[in-house]
Amino acid sequence: MTDKTNIEARIKKSEELKASLEIKLEKVANTPREDEFKLQIEKIDELIAHLKEELDE
């Protein structure tokens, strides 16, 4: 059960980080850093998807 709890906590933290990056992305829109933030958000999406798959197992 602790594994499930740990995974859920990691998903929650990742979603919070993604939300934070999305807010920052708005501030750096149309600047050279925009792509960097988009890439970070994409990687977090991949991590969240992976963690949810792990949770379903």
PyMOL commands that place a pseudoatom at each C-alpha (Angstrom):
pseudoatom trace, name=CA, resn=MET, resi=1, chain=A, elem=C, hetatm=0, pos=[0.000, 0.000, 0.000]
pseudoatom trace, name=CA, resn=THR, resi=2, chain=A, elem=C, hetatm=0, pos=[2.868, 2.395, 0.669]
pseudoatom trace, name=CA, resn=ASP, resi=3, chain=A, elem=C, hetatm=0, pos=[4.030, 2.033, -2.937]
pseudoatom trace, name=CA, resn=LYS, resi=4, chain=A, elem=C, hetatm=0, pos=[0.612, 3.191, -4.116]
pseudoatom trace, name=CA, resn=THR, resi=5, chain=A, elem=C, hetatm=0, pos=[0.709, 6.116, -1.698]
pseudoatom trace, name=CA, resn=ASN, resi=6, chain=A, elem=C, hetatm=0, pos=[4.217, 7.079, -2.841]
pseudoatom trace, name=CA, resn=ILE, resi=7, chain=A, elem=C, hetatm=0, pos=[3.218, 6.948, -6.496]
pseudoatom trace, name=CA, resn=GLU, resi=8, chain=A, elem=C, hetatm=0, pos=[0.112, 9.038, -5.828]
pseudoatom trace, name=CA, resn=ALA, resi=9, chain=A, elem=C, hetatm=0, pos=[2.251, 11.595, -3.988]
pseudoatom trace, name=CA, resn=ARG, resi=10, chain=A, elem=C, hetatm=0, pos=[4.715, 11.729, -6.889]
pseudoatom trace, name=CA, resn=ILE, resi=11, chain=A, elem=C, hetatm=0, pos=[1.847, 12.240, -9.347]
pseudoatom trace, name=CA, resn=LYS, resi=12, chain=A, elem=C, hetatm=0, pos=[0.451, 15.076, -7.207]
pseudoatom trace, name=CA, resn=LYS, resi=13, chain=A, elem=C, hetatm=0, pos=[3.873, 16.761, -6.933]
pseudoatom trace, name=CA, resn=SER, resi=14, chain=A, elem=C, hetatm=0, pos=[4.435, 16.391, -10.682]
pseudoatom trace, name=CA, resn=GLU, resi=15, chain=A, elem=C, hetatm=0, pos=[1.044, 17.914, -11.445]
pseudoatom trace, name=CA, resn=GLU, resi=16, chain=A, elem=C, hetatm=0, pos=[1.809, 20.831, -9.110]
pseudoatom trace, name=CA, resn=LEU, resi=17, chain=A, elem=C, hetatm=0, pos=[5.163, 21.383, -10.809]
pseudoatom trace, name=CA, resn=LYS, resi=18, chain=A, elem=C, hetatm=0, pos=[3.496, 21.262, -14.227]
pseudoatom trace, name=CA, resn=ALA, resi=19, chain=A, elem=C, hetatm=0, pos=[0.928, 23.861, -13.153]
pseudoatom trace, name=CA, resn=SER, resi=20, chain=A, elem=C, hetatm=0, pos=[3.712, 26.105, -11.891]
pseudoatom trace, name=CA, resn=LEU, resi=21, chain=A, elem=C, hetatm=0, pos=[5.638, 25.749, -15.161]
pseudoatom trace, name=CA, resn=GLU, resi=22, chain=A, elem=C, hetatm=0, pos=[2.509, 26.510, -17.183]
pseudoatom trace, name=CA, resn=ILE, resi=23, chain=A, elem=C, hetatm=0, pos=[2.107, 29.786, -15.292]
pseudoatom trace, name=CA, resn=LYS, resi=24, chain=A, elem=C, hetatm=0, pos=[5.758, 30.646, -15.927]
pseudoatom trace, name=CA, resn=LEU, resi=25, chain=A, elem=C, hetatm=0, pos=[5.348, 29.653, -19.572]
pseudoatom trace, name=CA, resn=GLU, resi=26, chain=A, elem=C, hetatm=0, pos=[2.784, 32.416, -19.984]
pseudoatom trace, name=CA, resn=LYS, resi=27, chain=A, elem=C, hetatm=0, pos=[5.366, 34.911, -18.738]
pseudoatom trace, name=CA, resn=VAL, resi=28, chain=A, elem=C, hetatm=0, pos=[8.081, 33.732, -21.155]
pseudoatom trace, name=CA, resn=ALA, resi=29, chain=A, elem=C, hetatm=0, pos=[5.815, 33.350, -24.182]
pseudoatom trace, name=CA, resn=ASN, resi=30, chain=A, elem=C, hetatm=0, pos=[7.446, 34.554, -27.392]
pseudoatom trace, name=CA, resn=THR, resi=31, chain=A, elem=C, hetatm=0, pos=[10.915, 34.526, -25.840]
pseudoatom trace, name=CA, resn=PRO, resi=32, chain=A, elem=C, hetatm=0, pos=[13.812, 32.126, -26.378]
pseudoatom trace, name=CA, resn=ARG, resi=33, chain=A, elem=C, hetatm=0, pos=[12.966, 30.349, -23.088]
pseudoatom trace, name=CA, resn=GLU, resi=34, chain=A, elem=C, hetatm=0, pos=[9.479, 29.377, -24.260]
pseudoatom trace, name=CA, resn=ASP, resi=35, chain=A, elem=C, hetatm=0, pos=[10.683, 26.166, -25.924]
pseudoatom trace, name=CA, resn=GLU, resi=36, chain=A, elem=C, hetatm=0, pos=[12.635, 25.195, -22.807]
pseudoatom trace, name=CA, resn=PHE, resi=37, chain=A, elem=C, hetatm=0, pos=[9.493, 25.441, -20.666]
pseudoatom trace, name=CA, resn=LYS, resi=38, chain=A, elem=C, hetatm=0, pos=[7.408, 23.544, -23.217]
pseudoatom trace, name=CA, resn=LEU, resi=39, chain=A, elem=C, hetatm=0, pos=[9.965, 20.728, -23.205]
pseudoatom trace, name=CA, resn=GLN, resi=40, chain=A, elem=C, hetatm=0, pos=[9.948, 20.570, -19.404]
pseudoatom trace, name=CA, resn=ILE, resi=41, chain=A, elem=C, hetatm=0, pos=[6.139, 20.406, -19.373]
pseudoatom trace, name=CA, resn=GLU, resi=42, chain=A, elem=C, hetatm=0, pos=[6.198, 17.659, -22.003]
pseudoatom trace, name=CA, resn=LYS, resi=43, chain=A, elem=C, hetatm=0, pos=[8.662, 15.621, -19.920]
pseudoatom trace, name=CA, resn=ILE, resi=44, chain=A, elem=C, hetatm=0, pos=[6.478, 16.037, -16.828]
pseudoatom trace, name=CA, resn=ASP, resi=45, chain=A, elem=C, hetatm=0, pos=[3.457, 14.852, -18.837]
pseudoatom trace, name=CA, resn=GLU, resi=46, chain=A, elem=C, hetatm=0, pos=[5.434, 11.742, -19.804]
pseudoatom trace, name=CA, resn=LEU, resi=47, chain=A, elem=C, hetatm=0, pos=[6.412, 11.162, -16.164]
pseudoatom trace, name=CA, resn=ILE, resi=48, chain=A, elem=C, hetatm=0, pos=[2.806, 11.535, -14.995]
pseudoatom trace, name=CA, resn=ALA, resi=49, chain=A, elem=C, hetatm=0, pos=[1.614, 9.085, -17.673]
pseudoatom trace, name=CA, resn=HIS, resi=50, chain=A, elem=C, hetatm=0, pos=[4.293, 6.597, -16.619]
pseudoatom trace, name=CA, resn=LEU, resi=51, chain=A, elem=C, hetatm=0, pos=[3.402, 6.937, -12.922]
pseudoatom trace, name=CA, resn=LYS, resi=52, chain=A, elem=C, hetatm=0, pos=[-0.309, 6.442, -13.666]
pseudoatom trace, name=CA, resn=GLU, resi=53, chain=A, elem=C, hetatm=0, pos=[0.528, 3.276, -15.620]
pseudoatom trace, name=CA, resn=GLU, resi=54, chain=A, elem=C, hetatm=0, pos=[2.594, 2.088, -12.663]
pseudoatom trace, name=CA, resn=LEU, resi=55, chain=A, elem=C, hetatm=0, pos=[-0.329, 2.825, -10.365]
pseudoatom trace, name=CA, resn=ASP, resi=56, chain=A, elem=C, hetatm=0, pos=[-2.686, 0.755, -12.539]
pseudoatom trace, name=CA, resn=GLU, resi=57, chain=A, elem=C, hetatm=0, pos=[-0.442, -2.317, -12.332]
for i in range(1, 57): cmd.bond("trace and resi %d" % i, "trace and resi %d" % (i + 1))
show_as sticks, trace
zoom trace
